[in-house]
Amino acid sequence: MEYKPALPRKNDNVSHDRPVREFILLFSGITLFLLALFWVSGLLVDRAVNYISPEMEGKIFSAFSPSGKEAVRDSDPQQAELQSMVKALSPCIHITYPLRVYLIDSRTANAMALPGGRILVFKGLLDKVKSENGLAFVLAHELAHFKNRDHLRGMGRGILITAAAALITGAGSDLTRFFTPAVNLNTAHYSQTREGLADEKALEVLDCFYGHVGGASEFFNAMAPGDKEKYNLIGHYFSSHPEAVERIKNLQELADESGFPVQAVKPLPGVFKKK
């Protein structure tokens, strides 16, 4: 009988595992779990927000106030004018609880709604709007976020996602960093949806207050690229806020569908004009 060398069929010292296959299965399982967790957490946050009244929210976040060199003093006439505009616009969106405006000395052209009834307005925004109506639309947009409780929903989702990723993969781990872009994509899509709803509500507020929607797209026109036909579609998909050109288009369509007239705008209040 001829001898033919061969490994035994069963040998505890020889591994028959397939590391690559096991890694793919493990990785796929974790990915599906995180996606399911994100979906469930979103539902839980949306439900929980409905049980947090504006009064309760105010108490929870009462300690918040911008501090440091960038926060403008309360006696600043520009901040006082912004506060007056927010107060005047609030009845058109049926917000009865008090909101506090903070003017931030920064060249950033932005505004944001924060928990506790706080609105941050960055001075760079005042360089982009040319009329009272244009500024009112931006403020109305932030009021819409308060009305829809978007500021709480976004914060809640972020906390749950961050905690889940850290719990499963460890804070700062390579796997956590790998999953971050996927999480951001989902958050961006959610944010774009809420931004569109806030724009729609702000348009209604503008029509309620002025009787027309002139100046609604003023800020976005200032932020749009020079060639509006060649804006970055990929950037629009990944951005947490829709691109300026897309928002201008949506506002025009909404105004037409709702029958909102467009008339001449009011000049920007004197306190905002450059000396």
Stockholm file with secondary structure:
# STOCKHOLM 1.0

chainA/1-275         MEYKPALPRKNDNVSHDRPVREFILLFSGITLFLLALFWVSGLLVDRAVNYISPEMEGKIFSAFSPSGKEAVRDSDPQQAELQSMVKALSPCIHITYPLRVYLIDSRTANAMALPGGRILVFKGLLDKVKSENGLAFVLAHELAHFKNRDHLRGMGRGILITAAAALITGAGSDLTRFFTPAVNLNTAHYSQTREGLADEKALEVLDCFYGHVGGASEFFNAMAPGDKEKYNLIGHYFSSHPEAVERIKNLQELADESGFPVQAVKPLPGVFKKK
#=GR chainA/1-275 SS CCCCCCCCSCCTTSCCCCHHHHHHHHHHHHHHHHHHHHHHHHHHHHHHHTTCCHHHHHHHTTTCCCCSTTBCCTTCHHHHHHHHHHHHHGGGGTCCSCCEEEEECCSCCCEEEETTTEEEEEHHHHTTCCBHHHHHHHHHHHHHHHHHTHHHHHHHHHHHHHHHHHHHHCTTCHHHHHHHHHHHHHHHHHHHHHHHHHHHHHHHHHHHHHSSCTTTTHHHHHHSCSCGGGCCHHHHHHCSSCCHHHHHHHHHHHHHHHTCCCCCCCBCCGGGSCC
#=GC SS_cons         CCCCCCCCSCCTTSCCCCHHHHHHHHHHHHHHHHHHHHHHHHHHHHHHHTTCCHHHHHHHTTTCCCCSTTBCCTTCHHHHHHHHHHHHHGGGGTCCSCCEEEEECCSCCCEEEETTTEEEEEHHHHTTCCBHHHHHHHHHHHHHHHHHTHHHHHHHHHHHHHHHHHHHHCTTCHHHHHHHHHHHHHHHHHHHHHHHHHHHHHHHHHHHHHSSCTTTTHHHHHHSCSCGGGCCHHHHHHCSSCCHHHHHHHHHHHHHHHTCCCCCCCBCCGGGSCC
//
